[in-house]
């Protein structure tokens, strides 16, 4: 359909073009910041008193490339431990006599209960490796309060772990060298903890907090982590209290933090060592700092040194060294064993955190929550008194009520626009999926998501403006002696202001920390409105010059909203590849709906404050038709793109399952395959015919006739296995079933005993057979279990698998030639059933061949699971 233009349409298009250019320039700025283009990495020949990214990357290269795997149970793990310890020993030899440097390699064991991914489990571990270095002055005491820097050197299954967390270890090694070579003598001891069992649910940190002699000296900590391969090194958690974030705000060279992350982090499926130090086994003030970008490669075989974003490690190192100085020099630093003193406890109770955020990584804005309780109430107070202030010249309750009615109308219209900006892209995303064969077309090309969903959101924002004139104003324009346009602009602006004020107040009442964004919105809108009001007196309310005077004061806020929103959208898009596969029909739509809704919110935050003034020119039928045509083009073009690539791989889990009974008898062997996003295995086989051929399955396979893999078969990955649905099971080749192995098995180690109250105790011994690269052993115990020898004889909350009887899950890990011995206590004569799953990382030649048949855009995590069942 042809578009018809008049002079007002031309003006609207000029404004739209100018805004598009402005947001385009802001996006370029944000892209350079998020991808660390503004940080210059220092070369390996940089001065010794400076942190060098190249020197750190060389450590990453050794750990992730020259060493073949740092997973617990593999030979590379011990090799990595030796490398780290060797680097620390060289630092000690090079240090001057003004330093006191202590290096320890400890082996930790223990058992405890925890909640992870919403599931209750018990963990038993032994012989896990921690490497520590304590740097202090020669006259320091063993009891001096110290600063802990923690990072883990183990890697997840099947991953070289360059980002997660070779980059963390490398940064810590280079910072340790920097302390020694720069000649800075820490006024308080600095402890570097290279823990070797974070990927096994934070066992290394738990072992340190439970038993190490230095634990009681810790007064502050920094946990360095990676959920990607670089980019923003974001402070995701901070506390208890505001002191850690205040030190960060004062010290960080490249500040990257916002308190809103603490609102979101508990929702994200995952956890870090932070909880061990600051929540579960300590109340130590600290920071959780995580690489966020590059989530495509997180926990995949593509997490290699080549994927590290240049500048990221340089920024992390400069920040970390400055943070260590800030904590070590602070008078607030107190030993952990003094944290429980009444005086300090009272002080911490009064300090309920802070609101903070970085502005484009240039500087930090920081203020206490107490101040926020005052500041964040101001916008809503301004909105509520505006009906009276706007009628001061000729005050009457009638005029105030009429003004309040119009402002309420503006509030509701903006709220409706905000809602439609979210609903519109969701509707279009669902519509697109009804006519395409797969979802997540935007996964490897995020710009496609913006192309599809931003125009949809803009249409939703503008729709209420098109019907504004259908609802007459309550105020009498003739009495006010002003133009109808001025009164309408006033009602729309203050209505939008009231909407953002209400959001700020809602954040405050909910006790969340993200209200700074909408507070920033309100402050910027006030400044912009004052500027616009002055300009409108000279140029009129409908002049582009007046609009320019409204937009210019908003630029600092708009730039930040693009920075905040763009980062959020990119992070979410990258994580949709591992958010889990939900059963159809809903699972197919969820990733697109989530991304569409997020971009809708981001668009509302970035563009919404301009709509009250700019909406007159933008909400024109010709522009709306143009946006609708963009939507159609975006939906059509995006549907032609394949979701995955080597830079954005699809994740597949391949388990070779062995059902055994006793140490020598193999009952069955099979392949079990699952995916962790919305494009199912049917999609995978269609685009990977070689895999389907090797598995001897039909390309037109359907789940109705396929052999589904039960949830219980994935016990070795519990509770991560709950991200899998509609997994498939295929028979293994005959040669695969003929293994020359000594299988894991469980036996009674001595006769059971019966107590006076009728409960019986069963004594068991678990042998792991001849398996050489064991990652973890998982026990699923069902029956009348009343106590056990794990976790100080405390049972975790029972779990229920697929409607079965309540069961208790225990994960055992740690390299040792000794068998596991434990006891279980039942409160009656009913049998105890124990399912055992042992995850071994060695693969047969058939599995290696099958793995090699997957295309390059697929990342396959493969392992063997030995399963057996017993009753006692």
N, C-alpha and C positions, 0 to 999 in steps of 0.2 A: 504494500500500500504506500503510495507516495505521500511524503510529508509536506504540509503547506506551512510556509513561514510568513510571519509578519515582523514588524520592527521589534516587538516585545520578545518574540521567539528568538530573534537574532541576539538580543541582549542576554537572554537566558542561556543560549549556547556559548556566548562569550564567557559568561560567568562559570558555566560548567567546564569549559576548556581551561580557564585560569585555575579553578580548584583542582582539576585533574593534574595540571602541571605542578601545582604546589604540593599535592600529595605524592606525586611521582618523585619530586626532588627530596621530600622527606623520607620516602621509602628507600631511595638510594643512600641517603645518610644513615638510615637505620641499618640497612644491609651491611654497610661498611663497618658499623659499630659492632653489630652482632657477630660478624665474621672476623672481628679483630683486625681489620685492615689498618686501624689507627695505631697499632702497637708494632714497633719494629723489633723483631727478634735479634738478639745479640749472638754473634758468631762464636765459634769455639775458641777463638783467640782474643775474646773480650777480656778486659782487665779482670784480675782475680777478685777484686772487691765488688764486682757486679755479677748478678745472676745472669747466666747465659742459657738461652733456650737450646742452642745447638749442643751444648755439653749435656744438658738434660735429655735431649732426644737420643743421644748416643746410648744412654742407659736404657731408654725404651727399646732401642734397636736390639740391644743384647738380650733383654728380658723377653721380648715378644718375637724375635726373629731368629737369633742364634740359639736360644734355648727352646727346645721343642715341648712347649706346654707347661704351664705352671699350676695345673690342677692338682689338688690333693690326691695322692695315690700314684701320681706319675713321676718318673725319674727327674723330669724337668723341674719339679717343685723343689727338690733338694738342691739341684744345681742353682736355682734362683736364690735360695737361701744362702748358699755359699758365696754367690756373687755379691749379694748385698752386704754380707758380713765382711767380705774382703774389702769392699769400698770403704766401709766404716773403719776398718783397721788401718787403711792407708791414711785416712784423715787423722786418726790418732797419732800415727807416726810423724805426720807433718806438723802437728799442732805445737805451738810454743809452750814453754813451761808455765805460762800464766793460766793455761786451761787444765781442767780436770775432766778427762773423758773416760767414761765407763761403757763397755760394750758387753752385752749379754745375749746368749741364745738360750731361750727357755722352752720347755715342752710342757704344755698345759693340758689338763684333763678336768672333767667335771660333768655335771648333769643338772638340767633345770627345765622348767616348763615355760612356754611362751605362746603368745598369739601371733600368727603370721598369715597374712592374706585373709584374715577373718577366720582362721582355723586354729584349733588348739592342738599343740603337739608337745612332746617331750623330746629333749635332745640329750644324748649321751656322747661324750667325746673323749679321746685320749691321744696323747702324743702329737698334738698340733703344735706347730713351730711359731714362736714369736721371736723377733730380733729387736733388741733395744739399744739405743745409744743415749747416754745422759751427758750433756755438755754443761759445765759450770766453771766457776772460777776456782782457783786452788784453795781458797779459804772458805768455800761454801760448806755448809753442813748437810748431812744426809736428810735432815728434817726440814730444810728450807722449802717453802712453797715453790712449785715448779709449773712450767707450761708444757702441756702434752700436745705433740703433733702426731696424728694417727693416720695411717693409710695401709691398705692391704696389698700384699704382693701375690696372693693366689688369684687364679683366673676362673671364670665360669666354664662350664662344659663346652668343649669344642671351639673355644675362642683363644686367639693369641693374646688377647687382653692388653693391647697397646694403650687404648684409652682407659679401660676398666681392668686393672687400675695401675698399669705400667707407668702411665703419665703421673700418677700420684707418687709412686715410689721414686721415680726419676726427679720430680720436683723436690721431694724431701732430701734426697741425696745431694742435689745441687745446693739446696739451702744449708744443709749441714756443712758442706765444703765451704760455702760462702761465709758462714760464721767463723770457721777456723782460719780461712785465708784473709778475711777482711780485718782480723784483729779485734773485732768487737767482742768484748768479754761480757757474757750475759750477767746482769745483776742478780737474776734468779735462774736456777737450773732450767734447761730446756731438754725435754725427753722426746726422742723420736721412737715411735712404736711402729715397726713394720710387722703387722700381724698377718698370719698365714691362713686364716680360716674365716674370712668375712662371707665368702660366697656360700658357705655351709651354715648360714644363718647366724653370722656374727659371733662365732665361737672363739676366735682369737681375742677379741675385745672382752668377751665375758671372762675368759681365763685370766686375763690381766687384771680385771677389776675384782676378781674373786681372791686371787692368791699372791699377786706380786707385791714385793715390799715397797715399791715406789708409789703404789696406788694412793696411799694416804697423803702423799705430798702434793698431789695434783690440785692446782688452784684454778686452772682454766685449760681448755683444750680447743684444738681446731681439728675437725675431721675432714680430710680431703677425699673426695669421691669423684666418680665419673658415671654419668648416665648417657654418655656420648663420647665424642672424640675431640671436643674443644668448644670454642665459642664462649659465651658468657659463663664465667665461673661463679655461679649464683649462690648467694647465701640463702639456703632453703629453710633452715631452722636455726633458731637462736634462743638462748636462755639457759637456765631460768633467770628471770629478771632482764633488765635492759643493759646491764654492764657490757656483755660481750658485743652486742650490736653497736654500742657507743664507741667501744674501742675500735671496732671495724670502721665506723664512720670517720673517726679521727685519723686512722692509720692507712687505710687502703689507698694504694697509688692509683689503681683503676677500680673504683668502687662499682660493684655489680650486686645489688641486693635490694629486695623490697619485702616488707613485712607481710604482704599479701600471700607470698609463697607459703607461709606457715598456715594459712587458711586452706590451701590446696593440697599440701604435701600429705596429710593424713588420708586423703581420698585416693592417692596414687598407689597402685599395687606394688609394694616394695618397701624396703627399709634400709637403714644404714647403721653403722656402729654408733652413731650419735645417741641412739636410744639406750645403749649400754652405759654410756658415760653420764648422760644427763637425765635419764628417766628411770630405767629399770633397775640399775645397780649403782646409781650414784645421783647426786644432785649437783654435779659440777657445772659451773657456767661454761658455755662453749658455743661454737659455731659449726654448722654443717654446710660445707662449701662443695658444690657439685658442678662439673662440666655438664652442660645441658644440650648443646647442639651436637649434631651428628648421631642422633638417636637411632638412625637407620642401622647403624653398625653395632649398637649396644648388644652384648651377649651373642655375637655372631662371629663366624670365621673371617668376616671382613674387617674386624676391629684390628687393623694393622697399622704400623708406624706411618705408612703413606697416607692414611686417612686423617691423621692429626692435623688440625687447623693451625697454620702458622700464626704465631703471635699469642696463642692461647696459653701455652706453658710459660711464655715470658711474663705475661700479665699475672698468671697464678704465682709464679716465683717471686716477682716483685711485691705482690700483695702479701704473700706468706711471710717473707722476711720482715716486712714492715709491721705485720700483725704480731709476730713474735716479739719484736722490740716493744710494741705497744703494751702487750700483756705483761711482759717481764718487768717493765718500768712502772707499772701501775701499782699504786698503793692499795688497790682493792684486792690484789692477789692474795688469796688465803689458801692454806693447805686443806685438802679434802677432809682430813680428820678434825678440822676446826669448823667445818661448814655447819655442823650440828649444834654449835654453841648457841645459847638463847639469844645473845645480842645480834648475831649474824642472821639467825632465823627470823627474828622480828624485822630486821632491815629488809630481808628478801621478801617477806610478806607484804611490805609496803610498796615494793617495787614490782609492779605488775606488768612490766614490759614496756615496749616503745613502738612508735610508728616510724618507719624509715623507708626511704627509697632513693635509688641513685637516679640522677638526671643525665641520661644518655652516657652513663659511665664517666661523666665529667666531674661531678661532685655529689655529695650525699646530703639529703634533707633528713633531719633526725629530730624528733621531739617525743616527749614522754606520753604515755597513755593518759596520764592525769591532765596534761595540757590538751590532749585530743578530746577529752571529755568536755572541755570548754570550747575549743576551736570548732569542732565538728557540729556543735549545736547552733553556731552563729548563722549558717545559711538558712536553716529552717525558721529561725527566729526572724531573719530579714524577710523571708517570704510571708510570714504570718502578719508582720506589721506593715507590709507594703500597701494594702488597701487603705490604711489610715494615712500613710505618708503621701500617697498619690492624691489624696483629697484634702490636704492641709489648707489650701487656699479657700475653698468653700466647703468646709467640713459639715457632714451630716451622716447620720447612720444609714440613711437610705442610699446615699452615694457610695458609702463604704461597702455596704452589702452588695450593691451592683458591681462594684469593682472586684470584690472578692468572688462573685459569681463568674465574672469573665476570666479571672485568673484561674479559677477552678476548671473552667472550660479549657483554657490553654493547657493546664496540667493534664487533664484527661486525654486531650488530643495528642499531646506529646507521649504520654504513656501508651496510647493506642499505636502511635507510630513506632515506638520502641518494640512493642509486642509484634507488630506486623513485620518489622525488620528482621525478626527472628523466625517468625512463622513462614514468611514468603520463601526464603531459600530452602527451608525444610520441605515445603510443598513441591518446589521445583526439583529438589533432589530425589524425592520419592517418585515423581513423574518420570524423571530420566531413567531411574532404575527399572521401571516397568517395561522399558523398551530396549534395555541393554542386557548383555549376557554376564556382566561382572560389575562389581562395585569398585570403589576406590581408584577410579581412573586418574585422579589427581595425586596419588600417593607418591610417585616418583617425580612429579612436576607440580609443586604446590601452587605455582602461578595459575594453573588451570582452576584450582578451587577458588581463587580470587576472581578469575574471569567469570566463573559461573555464578558465584554467590554474592559478590559485592553489588552488581546491578540489581539483583533480586532484593537485597536489603535496602538499597536506595529507593526502589519503588515502594517498598513497605513503609519506609520513613515518610515518603511524600504523599501517600494516599490520603491521610487525614487532612493535609493542607488543601487538597483539591475540593474537599467538602466543607471547609471552614465557613464559607459564605452562606451555607444552608442553615447555619445556626446563628441567629441574630445576636448582637451584643446586648447586654443588659444595661449598659451605660448609655445615657442620652448625650450623643455627640454634640448637639446644638448647645446644650448647657455647658459642656466642657470647653467650648470655643476652641476646638482642635479638630483635625481631620480624622475621618474614619480610619484611614490607613495607620495613623499614629496610634490610635487606641487599639486597633487590631494587633499591631506589632508589639505594643506594650503587653497585651493580654497573652500573646503567644510566647513572648520572651519570659515573662515572669512565671508563666505556667511551666515552661521547660526548666527554668531555674528551680521552681518548687519541686519538680520531679527529681532532679539530681540532688537537691537538698534532702528529700525524703530518703533517697538511697543512702546518702551519707549517714543519716540518722539511723537507718535500719542496720547498717554495718556496726554502728556504735552500740546499739542496743543488743545486737547479737554477740557482742564481745569479739568480733573479728578484727583483723588488722589491715584490711584492704580499703578502708574508707578514705584513704588519702587521695585516691584517684578521683572520686566524685567530689571531694572537697576541693581539689585542684580545679576541677571543672567549674565549680560554683564561683571560686575566686576569679578565674579567668573570664567567665561570663559577665561578672560585675564590671570588671575593667573594660571589657569590650563594649558593654552597653553604655557606659559613661562616654566612651569615645564616640560611639555611634550617635548617641543623643546630641552631642555637640555638633558633629558633622551634619546631622539631619537638619539642623536649624539653617545651615548655609546651603546645602545641596538637595535637601528633601529626603523623605523616607524611601523613595523608590529610585534613588540615584546609585549607580555603581560605585561612585566615590564614597558615599556613606557606608556602603557595604564593605569597601576596602578598609575604612576606619574601624569597622567591627571585626574584620578578620585579622588585621595586623596584631592587635593585643592578644588574640587567641593563638597566635603562631607557637609560642613556647609550649602551651598546653597541647596543641594539635600534634606537634612534633613528638612530645612525650607519649601521647595516646597511640600514635603510630608505632613508636618504639615498643611500648608495653603490649599492645594488641598484636603486632606483627610477630613478636617473639612468642607470645602465647599460642597463636595459630600455628606457627612453624613447629613448636614443641609438640603440640597435640597431633598434627599431621604425621610427624615422625613416629609417634607412639602408637598410632592406630594399627601399625603392623604387628604389634605384640599385645593388643588389648584383649585377646581371647576370641574364640569362635563361639557365638551364641546360636542355639538351634534355630532353624527357619520356622516360620517365615520372617521373624523379626530380625534375626541376626544379620541377614543380608543387607538390611537397610541402616542398621545402627551406625556404622562408621560415617556414612555420608550425612546422616541426620546430625550426628554430634559435631562434625566439622562445619556443616551448614549453619547450625545454631551458634557455634562459637564465632564464626565470621560475621553472623548477624549481630551478635553482641558487640563485637569489635567495631563494626561499621557504625553502630548506633553511638558508641562512645566517641569515635573519631569524628563523625560527621554530624551527629545529632545536635550538638550545641549551635551549629550554624543554621539549622533549618528554620528557627523562628524568624530570622531576618532574611536569609537567602531563599527561603521556601517560595516566596512570591514569584521568583524568576525560574526556579527549578521545577516547580510543580505545574508545569504546563503540559498540555496534552501531547504536543510534538516531542517534548523531551521524554515524557513517559513512554511514548511509542518507540523512540530511539533506544531507550533502556531495555524495553521489552525485546526489541530486535537483537540487541547485544546479548540478552539472556538466551534467546533461541540459538544464536550463533555459538555462544559459549557452550551450551548443552550439546549442540551437534558436533562441534570441534572436539570437545573433551571426550566424547564417546568413542572417538577414533583412536585414542591413545591407550596403550597397554599400561596396566598399573605399576609394573615392576621393572627394575633394571639392576645392574650390578651396584649402582650407587644407592639403590633403594630395594634391597632384596626381600623376597617373600620367605618367611620362616617356616621350616618344616622340621618336625621331630620324627626321627626314625628309630624305633626300638626293636631290637632283636630279642624276642622273648623266649626263654627256655623254662619249661615246666619240668621240675626235677623232683625226685623222691629219693632221699639218701644220697650219699656221696658219689655214687657211681651210676645211678639210673636216670636216664633222660626220657621223659614221657612224651614231650612234644616240643617242637620249635616252630616259631612263626615270626613274620614281620608285622609290626604294628606301626601305622603312620598317622600323624595328625598335623593339623595346621593351627595357627594361632591368630588368624584374622578371618574376615567374613567371606573370602573367596575359598570355597570348599575344596576338598580333595578331587571332586569331580572336575572342577575347573583346572586343577593342577594336572590331572592325567590327560585332559584334552590338549593342554599345551606342552606336555612332556610325554609324547607317545612312546619314547624309548623306555621310560620307567614303567608305563602301563604294560608294554610288551614283556619286559623282564619279569614283572609280577604276574604275567599271564592273565591279565584282566581286560575286559572290554572297554574301549574308549567311551562307549555309551552307557557305562555302568551307572546304576542308580542306587541310592541308599536303601530303597525298598527291598532290593534283592541282594545287596552286598552283605558281607560278613562284618558286622560292627564289632569294634573293639570295646570291651566293657571298661568302665571307669576303674574297676579294681585292678585291671591289668597294668595300670600306670602307677601302681603303688610306689615304685622307686622314686618317682618325682613328686610325691605328695608334699605340700598342697598345691604346687605349681600345676599339677595335672588338672585342676579344676578350671583352667583356662581352655581345656580341650573339650570339644564335643564332636560327635559324629566321626570319631576316629575309625579307621578300617583295619581289618586283620587279614593277612594273606599267609598261605602256607610257605614255609621256608623250603629251599631246595634240599634234596636228600643229603648231599655232602655236608650241608650246614649242621645237620642233626648228629653227625658223627664226630663229636668233639672228644679230644683226648684231655679231659679236664677232671679235676677232683672238685666236685660241686659243693657249694655251701650246704650245711645241714645243721639241724638242731636236735639235741638229745637231752635227756635227763642226766644231770651230772651226779646226782645221788638220790636216794629214796626221798619221797615227799614226807613232810611231817604234818601232823594234825594237832592243833592247839586245843586247849580246854573248851574254848567257845565254839568249836566245831569248824573253824576255818582251816584250810589246808594250804601249805606252802610248797610250791613246786620249784626245784632247783634245776636250772637249765644251763647248758653250755652251747654256744653258737660257734661253729667252725666256718670260716670263710673259704675253705678249700684251697685250691691252687691258683685262684684268681690273683692277678698281680697288680692291677690298676683300679682298685676299688675306690669309688667316689663316696658312696654312702650305702648303708643298710637300713631298711625300713621295716619295722615290726608293726603289724596290725593285730591287736589282741581283742578278741570278743569273748564274752562269757561273764561270769559273776566275779570279775576282778575287783578286789577291795584294797589292795596295796601292792607295791612292787619295790625293788631295790633302787630304782632310778629316782632322780630329782628329790632326794631327801625323803623318799617314801611317799611323795605326793603325786596323786594322779592328775593329769590334765583333764579339762572338760571333755566328755565323750563326744566322738564324732559319729555321724551316721552316713554311710555310703550307699547311695541309691536305695534308700528305704530299708536297708538291712538293720541288724541289731546294733545297738550302741557299741562302739569300739574305741580303743585307746591306741594312739599312734606314737611310736617312738622312733627317732632317727639316730642311728649310731654311725660314728665316723672316726677316722684316725688310723694312720698306718701302724700296724703292729703285728708281729707273728703270733702273739698270744691270742687264744680264743676269748670271746666275750662270755663272762659268767654272770648270771643274775638270777634273782628269784621272783616269782609271782605268787600272790596270795589270793585265794578264792574264798568267798564267804559261804559256799555250800559245795555239794558233791558234783554239781553240774560241770561238764567239761569246759576247759579253756581251749579256744581255737586260736592258733597263732599262724598268721600268714607272713612269710618272710620274702622280701624282695631285695636283692643285692645288685647294685648298679656298678657294672664294670666298664671301663673305658676302652678296653681292647676290642677290636673288630675283626671278624673273620674276613677272608678274601672275598666271599660272596657279598657281604654287606658293603665292603669298600667299592666293589664293582657297581653295586646298585646305587650307592651314593654318587659315584662318578657320572652316572647317566642323567642326573638331574641337570637342567640348564643352568647357565651362569647366573640368572636372575633369581635363583633359589639358593638359600642358605640352609644346609641340612645339619642338624645336630643329631649325631648317631651314637648309640651306645648299646650295650647288652644288659638285659635284665634277667637274673636268675631267680625264679619264683618257686616257692614250695610251701606246703601247708601241713600243720601238725595239730594234734589234739592231745591234751594232758589232763 
